[in-house]
Amino acid sequence: MEQLRVLELYSGIGGMHYALTESSVPAEVVAAVDVNTTANEIYKHNFPNTLLLPKTIEGMTLNDFNKLDFDMILMSPPCQPFTRIGLQGDVSDPRTKSFLYILELLPRLNKLPRFILLENVKGFETSSARDALIKTLKECEYSFQELMVSPTSVMKNKTIYYFYVSYYSLYYFSQILEGFPKTSSSDATGTPTISNTHSASLSSNMSDNKDIIYKLETAQDLERKRSQNSEESIRRLQDFLEEEGQETDMDHYLLPPKTLLRYAMLMDIVSPTCRRSVCFTKGYGHYVEGTGSVLQSCSDVELESVFKSLEGLSEEEKLKQLSRLKLRYFTPREIANLMGFPPHFTFPPNISIKQQYRVLGNSLNVHVVAKLISLLVS
């Protein structure tokens, strides 16, 4: 196969570029486009030889696009207009403007790209922006496939994904960051779930049981997490952690006392032996609730016993108990590991920890996209 010329839109910190490399598809990124100055600095740090255009997509003319003569578009438009916890502004959100501009230009290109891969979040599939995308693709006579994909669903056998690839092809997927890369990026299974038989017995025994066991969690919550952690085809968190004593000072990532006291009951707490986590968002490290899991780094203390002992204690005593768990944030390097970024991916020294969390929260799972690119082109 001849080398593909790839245009990377909304290039961010280079997740799509790393996925393209991992896919082993013969290709060259002829240009990357992004307006975020922090992301661009990180991208240039890791891909110094790639043409990076630090501008808005709307600032590019039709002639600018034609000059790049690309065969493939990889893009990850802003997800905020479509997220379930956001305002869901959809096409009325100003951040969708650049995507609609792409759709307006696509039919007017001198040469339509052979392949388009678009990544976004759950919620995009019901949006007006998605309807506009489908309308444009049909007008351009593209064949396309839409899928919801979790990083734990990359593929264990060939019956999971179905492709209809014509001369022009689009592959759209919406990722749900609820799991982790598998032992091998080419060997994965579906999102961990309780088996049908087990589910049936649980529903009969617990359908009306909403009692809090501990830490505001019900029996159903705990059973779901136990089921996810028992899925042996998924690697443990410990495989992605930085080792103690390396360059990173782990004490720097310990949760401060005020955060422990205020949010302990709301945090999703995992241990190194867990096989699950919640999605890491750009607010991680700054906000606690709903932005990502925290790690219990002291394995000698039982989580349940600590939380069950808190009732009736003074704040000072509560803090003493919670501190025994040594709860800490995941480091940016660990989150990058979980998202499939290679070991040689690094941040420039002037990029703050907060900035690192923000750009990682806006990125994607490299292993998932690599598999999709490989399957799409093949």
N, C-alpha and C positions, 0 to 999 in steps of 0.2 A: 504494500500500500504506500502511495506517495505521501510525503509529509504534509499534514494539514496546517493551514495558517489559522491561528486561533485568536479571536478578539475576546478579551476578558473585561467585562463590564461590571461595575461595582466591585472592583478587585479587592478592596479591603486589605487584609494582611497576607493575601496570597493563597487562601485555602483551595480555591479552584485550580490555581497553578500547580500546587503540590499534588492535587488529585490527578491532574493531567499527567504529571510526571510518573506517579505511581501506577497509572493505568497502562503504561508502556505503549500507548498509542503513538505512532510517529507524528510528532506535532511540534510547532513552534508558536509561542505566544508573541504575536506581532505587535500587540499593544495592550496595555492595561489602563483602565480609566477609573478614577475615583476622585472625589472632591475632599475627602477627609484627610487633613494634613498629617495627623498622627498615624493613621493607617498607611498613608503613602510613605512616610519615613521608614516604617517597619518593612513595607513591601520592598522599597529600594535597598534597604539594608540586606535583605535576603535574596533579592533578584536584581543585582546591580547592572546586569547586561540587558534587561528587558526595558523596552520603551514604555515609560510611565507618563501618562497624560493627566496632570493634576487639574482637572477642570470638570465642570458639570457636563453631563451627557447632552443636555439641551444646548450647550455651547458649541457642540460639534455640528457642522453642516453635513448635508447629504454628500457633498464632494469629499469631505474629510473621511467619511465612512468608506466611500468608494475607493479612495486611494489606498486604504489598508488591505483591500483585496482578500478578505478572510473567507475561510471555508466553514468555520464553526464559531458560534457565539456561546460563551459560558457566562451566565449572569445570576446574580443573587440580589434582586431589587430590595429596597428597604421593606422590612417585615412589619414595622410598627402600624401601618394602616390596616393590617389584617389580623393582628394577634388577638386572641380571645380575651386577654386581660386589658387590652388597650381600648381606645375610643372607637376603633373600627371605622375610621373615616373613609376607607376604601378610596375610590377615585376622587373624592372631594378633598382628601388629604394632600397637601402640597408635595409631600414626599413621593407621591405616585406619579407626579407630572413627568419625570424623566422616563419612566417606563412607558407611559402612553405616547411619549415622543418617539421612542424606539418603534412602537407598533405603527405609528404614522409613517415612519421612514422605511420600514422593512419592505413594503411592496414596491417602493420606488428605487431600490438599490439596483445598480447595473447588473449585479450577480447575486442571487439569493444564496445565503449560506446553506451548505448541505446539512449541517447539524446545528441544533440549538438545544442547550440544556439550561433550564431555569430552576433554581431552588428557592423555596420560600417556606413559610410556616403553615401549620394547620390553621385554616381560616381563609387562606387564599382560594381554596377550591370552591368556596361559595360566594366569592366576591364578584363585583362588576368588572374589576380589572381582569379577572380570569376570563369572564365572558368576552371582553374585548380582545384578549389574547387568542381565544379559540376562533373568534370571528375573523381575525387577521390571518391566522394560519390556514383556515379553510379557503379564504380568498386567494392565498398564495399556493394552494394545493399541496400543503404539507400533510404528511401522515404524522400522527402524534399519539403518545400514550401518557396518561397521568397516573401517578402512584403516590400513596402515602408510604414513606419508608422510615423505619427506625434504625439506628445504628446496630441494633441487635437483629436486624432482618436483612442483612446483606445478601444471603443466599446460601442454603446448604445443599439444595438440589436444583436441578434445572427446571422444575415444574413451577417454581414460584413466580418467575417473571415471564411475561409474554411481550414480544416486540413485533411491530409491523414497520419495517424500515424501507422507505422508498428513496428516491433520489434526494428528496428533501425530507428531513426527519427532525422532529422535536421530541425531547424527553423531558417532561416536567415532573418533578417530585417534590413532595412536601415532607420535610424531615421532622420527626418528633424526638427530641433529645431526652430519652428516658433510659437509655442503656449505654453500653460501652462497646468499643471495637472488640471483635472476637479474637481468639488465639491467632487466627490467620484472617487476613482481610478477604480472602476468597472462600472462607468457611464460616458460615453463620446460620443462625436459625431464627425463628420468629421471636417477637417480644415475649418474654417469659409470662406464662399465664398458669393458673391452676387448672389441672386436667378436668375434663368434663365430669368424671365420676366424683372427684374431690369437690368440685364446685357444687354438685347436686347435694352432697351431704352437708356442706357448709351452709347452703341456702336454707336447708330444712332446719338446721340447728341454730342458725344465727340471723335469720331473716328479720326477726323483731328485736334483736339484741343490739342496741345502740349504746350500751353502757361503756363509759370510759374505763379502760384498763389502767393506763398511766399515760402521762404526757399528752393528754387530750386525744389519745388514740383509742379506737374501738378494736374489738376482736377482729373485725374484718380488715382493718388497716394493718394490724400486726400479721395476720395470716397472709395478706397480699405480699408484704415485704419478705416474710419467710419463704414464700413460694419463689419470689424473684431471686433470693439469695441461694436457693437450692438448685438453680439452673446451672449445672456443671459445664455446659458448653460455653458459658460466658466467663471471661477472666475475672479474677478478683481485683479489687481496687489496689491492693498492695503491689500489683505488677506495674502500676502507673505512678507510684509515689517516688519522690526524691528520697535518697537515703540520708539518714541522720549523719551529721558530720561533714556533709558536702558544703559547697559554698553558701547555701541558703541557711540563714538563721531561723529555725522553725519557731523559736519563741516569739519572733516578730509577728507570726500569724495566729497566735493564741487570741481567742476572743476576749475583749476587755471586760472587766467586771460589770459595768453598766449594761452591756449587751447580754451577758449571761443572765442577769437578774430580770431583765425586761422581756427577753425573747426566748428563754430556754424552752418553754412549753410549745413554741411555734416552730422551732428549728427541726429540719430533717437531719437526723444524726446517723452517720454511717461509721463503720469500723473498717480497718484495712482488709478484713476477710469478706466484706460484703461484695456482692456482684451487681449492685444497683445504686442509683443516685437520682436526684431530680435534676432538671435542666439548669445549667449555669448561664445566667443572663448578664447583661452589661452592668447591672447594679450590684453584682457580687462584691463582697468586701466593704461595701458602703451601706447597703440595705441588707437586712437579714431575711425577712419573710418572703418566701417565694423566689429567691434569687439563686438558690443552689444549696447543696448539702454542705454540712460541716463535718469534720473528721474527729472521731474520738481516738486520740493518739495514745491513751493509756488503756491497754487491753486487760489489765489486771482488775479493773473495776467493772462491776455489772451495771449496765445502764439502767435497767428497770429498778434495781434496788435503790439507786441514787434518787431517782424521781419519786419513788414511793415514800422516801424518807423526808421529803421536803415539807409536807403538810405540817403547819403549826410552828415551823422554825422562823427565827428572826432572819432579816435579810443577811446579816453577817454569817449566820449559821448556814443559810441556803447557799451563799457564795462559797463557803468552805466546802460544802458537799459537791457542788457543781464543778468546782475547780479540780476535784479529784479526777474528773474525766479527761482533763487536758484537751478541751475542745479547741480546734483550730480551723482556720480557713484552708482550703486547698491552695497551693501556690499557683501562680500563673503557668509555671512549667508543667505542673501536674495536670492542670486543665488542658493545656496544649497536648500533653500525652494522651489524655482521654479522647480528645478530638482528632487524634490520628496525625498530628503534625510530627514530622521527623525530628530526630535528635539535633540535627544541624540547624533547625529553625531557632533563631534567637531574636531578642529585642535589643535595639540600640541602648547603650548605657544611660542615656538621658530620659528614657521613657519610664514614667513613674509606675508603681504597682497598680494604682487606680486606673491609669490609662491602659495598662496591660489587661486588666480585668474587662474593661469596657470593650476593647477591640476583640478580645476572645469571645465575649458574649454576643458579638455581632457576626461571628464567623460560623463555620459549618464543620461537619465531620468529614475529614479528608478521605477516610477509607470508604465511606458510603458513596461519595461522589466519584471516586476512582473506579469502583465497580460499575457504576452506572455509565460512565464514559466508555469503559471497555465493552460493556454489553451493547451500548448504543451503536458504536462504530462497527462492531463485529456483526 
